[in-house]
Amino acid sequence: MIVVAIHRHPGGHRNPAFILQDQGLTNTAARADVKNALHGGNRRYFSDSPTGAVDVAKTQRAGVLGSTGVTLAVTTGTMAGLALTSAHGSGDKTYSINASGAITP
């Protein structure tokens, strides 16, 4: 028989190193999602509708579903001025990407 015990610190406090690691993972998911939205869904949409404008729903219909907890927003939806942002609810950064693929921060 194998017994696994999980010890929780009284008061539910978490080790600060684990909190920072979790934020790093959630930030990575948000960064990946904004990049995937540009390269996957939106470029596919504009190849069919070059004069159209995208929004989050069109991005999702194009196959970009995103990670759990990540919020994607379309700041500017035209092909020439496309701008997207994403952030994870547990992260500490908001990522932006423009039509040329430059991501900040």
Secondary structure, 3 states (H helix, E strand, C coil): CCCCCCCCCHHHCCCHHHHHHHHHHHHHHHHHHHHHHHHHHHHHHHHHCCCCECCHHHHHHCCCCCCCCEEEEEEECECCCCEEEEEECCCCCEEEEECCCCEEC
